[in-house]
């Protein structure tokens, strides 16, 4: 029991890693995504508004779908109006971290992908 209690602070530190924080994701977004989605992430005619992902998914942030897009599982699939997501191989490099998903599932992903996901989650509008 004492060993488990000692792990709790360590797990909290991992969850708050600066490499997977929304701030780290904001930097990655600025480097890789603003060209299409815009600095405010609201997209355009053929590019989705990333601030409305949760609204379009019925009010709940669609983390598994977002991670699939970012991590490349959905590469090659048409996104919106015939526009495909570019393949950012750079984002798929580096250290991995385990992400908890809905339904008790989890998977390992590159920290850069986790950071982008955290940033996108932080941008979500709660209502129109």
NORFEN-V67217 format. One record per pair of residues at least 24 apart in sequence whose C-alpha atoms are under 10 Angstrom apart, sorted by the first residue. I is the first residue (numbers start at 0). J is the second residue. D is the distance in Angstrom with one decimal. If there is no record, write none. Layout:
BEGIN
I/J/D + I/J/D
END
This chain:
BEGIN
13/96/8.8 + 13/97/9.8 + 14/96/9.5 + 14/97/9.6 + 14/98/9.3 + 16/96/10.0 + 16/110/9.3 + 16/114/9.4 + 17/110/9.8 + 17/114/8.7 + 18/94/9.6 + 18/110/6.4 + 18/111/7.2 + 18/113/8.6 + 18/114/6.7 + 19/96/8.7 + 19/109/9.2 + 19/110/5.5 + 19/111/6.6 + 19/112/8.1 + 19/113/5.5 + 19/114/4.0 + 19/115/7.8 + 19/116/8.7 + 19/117/7.2 + 19/118/9.1 + 20/110/9.2 + 20/111/9.4 + 20/113/8.0 + 20/114/5.3 + 20/115/8.3 + 20/116/9.1 + 20/117/6.2 + 20/118/7.3 + 21/113/8.9 + 21/114/5.7 + 21/115/6.9 + 21/116/7.8 + 21/117/4.8 + 21/118/4.0 + 21/119/7.8 + 21/120/8.2 + 21/121/6.9 + 21/122/9.4 + 22/114/7.7 + 22/115/9.0 + 22/117/8.5 + 22/118/6.8 + 22/121/9.7 + 23/110/9.6 + 23/111/7.9 + 23/113/9.5 + 23/114/5.8 + 23/115/7.5 + 23/117/8.8 + 23/118/7.8 + 24/110/9.5 + 24/111/7.0 + 24/112/8.0 + 24/113/7.8 + 24/114/4.2 + 24/115/4.1 + 24/116/7.2 + 24/117/6.6 + 24/118/5.0 + 24/119/7.9 + 24/121/9.9 + 25/114/8.0 + 25/115/6.9 + 25/116/9.8 + 25/117/8.9 + 25/118/5.8 + 25/119/8.4 + 25/121/9.7 + 25/122/10.0 + 26/114/9.2 + 26/115/8.7 + 26/118/9.2 + 27/90/8.5 + 27/111/7.5 + 27/112/9.1 + 27/114/8.0 + 27/115/6.7 + 27/118/9.2 + 28/111/10.0 + 28/114/9.3 + 28/115/6.7 + 28/116/9.9 + 28/118/8.1 + 28/119/8.9 + 31/85/9.7 + 31/87/8.0 + 31/89/9.7 + 31/90/9.1 + 32/85/9.6 + 32/87/9.9 + 32/115/9.9 + 35/84/9.7 + 39/122/9.0 + 40/119/8.6 + 40/122/8.2 + 40/123/10.0 + 41/122/9.9 + 44/79/9.2 + 44/80/8.5 + 45/78/9.0 + 45/79/6.1 + 45/80/5.5 + 45/81/7.8 + 45/82/6.7 + 45/83/9.9 + 46/78/8.2 + 46/79/6.4 + 46/80/7.9 + 46/81/9.6 + 46/82/7.3 + 46/83/9.3 + 46/84/9.4 + 47/78/8.3 + 47/79/6.8 + 47/80/9.4 + 47/82/9.7 + 48/123/9.9 + 49/119/6.9 + 49/120/9.1 + 49/122/7.7 + 49/123/7.6 + 49/124/9.5 + 50/119/7.2 + 50/120/8.3 + 50/121/8.7 + 50/122/5.3 + 50/123/4.6 + 50/124/5.8 + 50/125/9.3 + 51/119/9.7 + 51/120/9.9 + 51/122/8.3 + 51/123/5.8 + 51/124/5.9 + 51/125/8.4 + 51/126/8.8 + 51/127/9.4 + 52/119/8.7 + 52/120/8.6 + 52/122/9.3 + 52/123/6.8 + 52/124/8.4 + 53/120/8.4 + 53/122/9.8 + 53/123/6.4 + 53/124/7.5 + 53/125/7.9 + 53/126/9.4 + 54/123/8.0 + 54/124/7.2 + 54/125/7.1 + 54/126/7.1 + 54/127/8.6 + 58/123/9.6 + 58/124/9.3 + 58/125/7.5 + 58/126/8.4 + 59/123/9.6 + 59/125/9.5 + 60/119/9.3 + 60/120/6.9 + 60/123/7.8 + 61/101/9.5 + 61/120/9.1 + 62/99/9.9 + 62/100/7.4 + 62/101/8.2 + 62/116/7.5 + 62/117/9.4 + 62/119/9.5 + 62/120/8.1 + 63/99/9.8 + 63/100/6.8 + 63/101/7.9 + 63/105/9.9 + 63/116/9.8 + 65/112/9.6 + 65/115/9.5 + 65/116/7.0 + 65/119/8.8 + 65/120/9.5 + 66/98/9.9 + 66/100/9.9 + 66/108/8.7 + 66/112/7.2 + 66/113/7.8 + 66/115/9.0 + 66/116/6.8 + 67/112/9.8 + 68/112/9.8 + 69/108/10.0 + 69/111/9.5 + 69/112/6.2 + 69/113/9.0 + 69/115/8.1 + 69/116/8.0 + 70/108/7.5 + 70/109/8.1 + 70/111/9.6 + 70/112/6.5 + 70/113/9.2 + 71/112/10.0 + 90/115/9.3
END
